[in-house]
Amino acid sequence: MAAILLTICVAAGIAAAAAATVKKFRQGGGCCGSHEAAVRKTGVRYHKRGQYPWETRLTIGGMTCDNCARKVENALNRVPGTWAKVSISDAAARVRTEERPDEQSLKRAVREAGYTVLTILPAVRRE
């Protein structure tokens, strides 16, 4: 019985590895398609800090390269009224917003980009 379970586990691991390898080759290789053209930044409405008085910080899981960080930053910047800066070195996003941030919208944007919000700090109003 133990030998059968072990065989099934090994076979599942090999199948998962093969599927991941095929996916990487189809998407151009790299952790997130880094052999493709670099992901371009999404613009924001305003570029003055005063326009975004609320600030929060998200810790993001799953980012492994600059393209990953740019994808997360773009996803957050597409949320209306936000201006995000994402740092791959500390796996975090600093998000400034025009109004008190809707944490669920921020989490949804990150999740839809393919990453995970590990923590989110309470929003602080900065003038």
C-alpha positions in Angstrom: 0.0 0.0 0.0 2.8 2.4 0.9 4.6 1.6 -2.3 1.5 2.5 -4.3 1.0 5.8 -2.6 4.7 6.7 -3.0 4.5 5.8 -6.8 1.4 8.0 -7.1 3.1 10.9 -5.4 6.3 10.6 -7.5 4.2 10.4 -10.7 2.2 13.5 -9.7 5.4 15.4 -9.0 6.8 14.5 -12.4 3.6 15.5 -14.1 3.5 18.9 -12.4 7.2 19.5 -13.3 6.6 18.6 -16.9 3.5 20.9 -17.1 5.5 23.8 -15.6 8.3 23.3 -18.1 5.9 23.2 -21.0 4.2 26.4 -19.8 7.6 28.2 -19.5 8.6 27.2 -23.0 5.3 28.4 -24.4 5.4 31.7 -22.5 9.0 32.5 -23.5 10.8 31.2 -20.5 11.9 32.9 -17.3 9.9 33.1 -14.1 7.1 35.2 -15.6 7.9 35.5 -19.3 11.0 37.6 -18.7 12.3 36.7 -22.2 9.3 38.6 -23.5 9.5 42.3 -23.9 9.6 44.1 -20.6 6.3 45.0 -19.1 5.5 48.7 -19.6 4.4 50.9 -16.7 0.8 52.0 -16.4 0.4 55.7 -16.0 -1.4 57.3 -13.0 -3.8 60.2 -12.9 -1.6 62.6 -10.8 2.1 62.7 -10.1 2.0 64.9 -7.0 2.0 63.2 -3.6 -0.5 65.8 -2.3 -3.2 64.4 -4.6 -2.9 61.0 -2.7 -3.2 61.8 1.0 -3.8 58.2 2.1 -1.0 55.6 2.3 -0.8 51.9 3.0 1.8 49.2 2.5 1.2 45.7 1.2 3.6 42.8 1.4 3.4 40.8 -1.8 4.2 37.1 -2.2 5.3 35.4 -5.4 7.3 38.2 -7.0 10.7 37.0 -8.3 11.9 39.7 -10.8 11.4 43.2 -12.0 8.7 42.2 -14.4 6.8 40.7 -11.5 7.0 43.9 -9.6 6.0 45.9 -12.6 2.9 43.7 -13.2 1.8 44.2 -9.5 2.5 47.9 -9.8 0.4 48.2 -13.0 -2.4 46.2 -11.4 -2.5 48.5 -8.4 -2.3 51.6 -10.5 -5.3 50.5 -12.5 -7.4 50.7 -9.3 -9.1 54.1 -9.6 -7.5 56.8 -7.4 -4.2 54.9 -6.6 -0.5 55.5 -7.2 1.6 52.5 -6.3 5.4 51.9 -6.1 6.5 48.3 -5.9 9.9 47.2 -4.7 11.1 43.7 -5.5 13.9 44.0 -2.9 11.5 44.1 0.0 8.6 42.4 -1.8 6.3 45.3 -0.9 4.0 47.8 -2.5 3.6 51.3 -1.1 0.2 52.5 -2.2 -1.0 56.1 -2.0 -4.7 56.8 -2.7 -7.0 59.8 -3.1 -9.6 58.4 -0.7 -9.3 55.9 2.2 -8.1 52.7 0.4 -10.5 49.8 -0.2 -8.3 46.9 1.0 -10.4 44.4 -0.9 -9.9 46.2 -4.2 -6.2 46.3 -3.7 -6.1 42.6 -2.7 -8.2 41.7 -5.7 -6.0 43.6 -8.1 -2.9 41.9 -6.8 -4.6 38.5 -6.9 -5.8 39.0 -10.5 -2.2 39.9 -11.5 -1.2 36.4 -10.2 0.3 37.3 -6.9 -0.7 37.2 -3.2 -1.1 39.9 -0.6 0.6 38.5 2.5 0.0 41.5 4.8 -1.6 44.9 4.5 -0.9 47.7 7.0 -3.7 50.0 8.1 -4.0 53.1 6.0 -2.6 56.4 7.3 -3.5 59.9 6.2 -0.5 61.9 5.2 -0.6 65.5 4.2 
